[in-house]
Amino acid sequence: MDINQVMQQAQHFQKRMAQVQDELADRQLTSTVGGGMVTVTVNGKHDLLAIKIEPAAINPDDPEMLQDLIVAGVNDAMHKAKEAMQAEMRKLTGGLDIPGLSGMFG
């Protein structure tokens, strides 16, 4: 394999990686915690898109419970987004673990 082939493959990989990132940016991942009390939606770029809180979760005497539910929901949704990116990167790399690549996505 000559250097031109390597460069072409690298350019193809870079373009495909950008496509995957764009596709994941449009994907919405949702987490529901507390028996449906809090629902959090993020996209594949780890942007927080929405938080839905059921009225029953709002207790002025126990704000910590609601805070904990929100944190748990956001963390779970972000974890799902990270897993989605890693799964797409594994497909793109044919399952190869390329050092530094997975760290680029959270």
C-alpha positions in Angstrom: 0.0 0.0 0.0 1.4 3.4 -1.0 1.1 6.7 0.8 -1.6 7.9 -1.5 -3.8 5.0 -0.7 -3.2 5.6 3.0 -4.1 9.3 2.6 -7.3 8.4 0.7 -8.3 5.9 3.3 -7.7 8.5 6.1 -9.7 11.1 4.2 -12.6 8.6 3.7 -12.5 7.7 7.4 -12.5 11.4 8.4 -15.5 12.1 6.2 -17.4 9.1 7.5 -16.6 10.1 11.1 -18.0 13.6 10.5 -21.2 11.9 9.0 -21.6 9.7 12.0 -21.2 12.7 14.3 -23.9 14.6 12.3 -26.2 11.6 12.4 -25.8 11.3 16.2 -26.4 15.0 16.7 -29.9 14.4 15.3 -30.5 11.3 17.5 -32.5 11.8 20.7 -31.8 9.6 23.7 -34.2 9.6 26.6 -33.9 8.5 30.2 -36.8 8.1 32.6 -36.1 7.9 36.4 -38.0 7.8 39.6 -40.8 5.6 38.2 -41.5 8.2 35.4 -41.3 11.2 37.7 -38.4 12.8 35.6 -37.7 12.3 31.9 -34.5 13.7 30.3 -33.7 13.9 26.6 -30.3 14.6 25.1 -28.9 14.3 21.7 -25.8 12.4 20.5 -23.7 15.5 20.9 -24.5 15.5 24.7 -26.7 18.5 24.4 -29.5 18.6 27.0 -32.7 19.0 25.0 -35.5 18.6 27.5 -36.4 17.8 31.1 -40.0 16.7 31.9 -40.9 16.7 35.6 -44.2 15.3 36.8 -46.0 17.5 39.2 -46.0 14.8 41.9 -42.2 15.0 41.9 -42.3 18.6 43.1 -42.3 18.6 46.8 -41.3 21.9 48.4 -40.4 20.0 51.6 -38.0 17.7 49.8 -36.2 19.6 47.0 -33.2 17.2 47.3 -35.3 14.3 45.9 -36.1 16.2 42.8 -32.5 17.4 42.4 -31.3 13.8 42.7 -33.8 12.6 40.1 -32.7 15.3 37.7 -29.0 14.4 38.2 -29.7 10.7 37.8 -31.7 11.3 34.6 -29.2 13.6 33.0 -26.3 11.2 33.9 -28.2 8.2 32.5 -29.1 10.0 29.3 -25.6 11.2 28.8 -24.3 7.7 29.3 -26.7 6.5 26.6 -25.4 9.2 24.2 -21.8 8.1 25.0 -22.7 4.4 24.4 -24.4 5.3 21.1 -21.3 7.2 19.9 -19.0 4.4 20.9 -21.1 1.8 19.1 -21.1 3.9 15.9 -17.3 4.3 16.2 -16.9 0.6 16.6 -18.8 0.1 13.4 -16.7 2.7 11.7 -13.4 1.2 12.8 -14.5 -2.4 12.3 -14.2 -3.0 16.0 -10.6 -1.8 16.3 -9.8 0.1 19.4 -7.9 3.2 18.1 -6.1 4.9 21.0 -7.4 8.4 21.6 -10.5 8.0 19.3 -13.0 6.9 22.0 -11.8 9.7 24.3 -12.8 12.3 21.7 -16.5 11.6 22.3 -16.9 11.8 26.1 
